Amino acid sequence: MSGVGHDLLHPDWAELFDPTFAKYGLKSQYAALQLAAPPVVEPELTVGAMWEDYLLWKRPQLEETTYHSRFEGSYSNLIKGLVWNKKTQTFTDTGDGLFDTHLSAVDADKWFSNSARSQAVKRNTLAALSEAFTRLQSQGKTKLTVNPFVLENKTENKTDKYKSTVNADGTEREWWDVPDNESDAEERDRRCFGKADKDTIISAFYNHKNAAPRQMAPLVEFRFLTGCRSGEAFALRWRDCFRGKEQNNIVFSRSYEGRDKVTKNTKTGDIRIFKMYPELRDLLLRIKPDNAQPNDLVFTKLNGKSWETREINKKWYGTIQVRGETEYHYPGVVTQLATDGLIDGYLPFYNCRHTFISLPAHAGTDLFLLATACGNSVEIIQKHYLGVNPNVSFTSI
């Protein structure tokens, strides 16, 4: 090494030094050093990288609507820490996302406790993340041996359910106030309109000053009279009505999803026969055009296209627009009725279904009959749809 040192210390070292070390009799040792390259340390995966790869694998296994609304929508937004702000019509970063977190740094218990979203959504998201991690392990793409998405503290604090949470629009919601959500069965609102409020709402749509709400009026009345799901009404064609030997049945076999613009099977996958009664039959006869074709939609917007939930909400609830620092609220038909005190309170469009179920049930109609008509079981009717009868009170024991 003295020759190496001599050359390196010489003023003309750049000309004297032999980078191959052959001059110093060390060529073979130098070659061995070159072969012994330092080990390449693969970068640790983030939750986001794992999740994106998982979505590509998971998508073909799901219905498009389920993939977009839950996996690409709710679950992905929760992982990224994003919530939709209705006022600004933009996503807000809550700061509690996991997307950029390395897998070894995930603290599922802490994340589960800190996130303001419902426990049902958080649990479903964790289940998907757990499946994604298990898949990653099977591919040998992680050296972690413990699944970081399994909650260690399986015994939840029972008092947590009494804590208020923050909605996507920044408003506070008490534990007893069930959020309006027609896509998640675990979060459905059991409340229903009273008969007087139902009639007031139907009349308000039929007599509205604007053409679009008047065009929507038969759809509103139909849902109150059948309790069908929104998508089932959107997809209904005239060939589905007046069926059977006595032309007295409606066949619900399809559902339309406006977000993805697809028509698919009903939510339960069943074909449901609904027997018409005079009030319902009169409605359909009244609105059926003389030149109606079998494949024509029963309910359409003014432009002849199918209704979708987003358009319905504009007419039912209203819209909020922000221009600069000013917020403008344009109330929908039902919101305005509630504001004016003409009905007891606002409920979303989906609660037409609850109303159809609850009012007859309170009047003594058999629950099995209602469940069959609505495509549910009696257990689901009792658990999610049947509202409290305000006309019944406790008697002294």
Secondary structure, 3 states (H helix, E strand, C coil): CHHHHHHHHCCCHHHHCCCCCHHHCCHHHHHHHHHCCCCCCCCCCEHHHHHHHHHHHHHHHCCHHHHHHHHHHHHHHHHHCEEEECCCCEEEECCCCCCCCEHHHCCHHHHHHHCCCCHHHHHHHHHHHHHHHHHHHHCCCCCCCCCCCCCCCCCCCHHHHHCCEECCCCCEECCCCCCCCCCCHHHCCCCCCCHHHHHHHHHHHHCCCCHHHHHHHHHHHHHHHHCCCHHHHHHCEHHHCCECCCCCEEEECEEEECCCCEEEECCCCCCEEEECCHHHHHHHHHHCCCCCCCCCECCECCCCCECCHHHHHHHHCEEEEEECCEEEEEECHHHHHHHCCCCCCCCCCCHHHHHHHHHHHHCCCCHHHHHHHHCCCHHHHHHHHCCCCCCCCCCCC
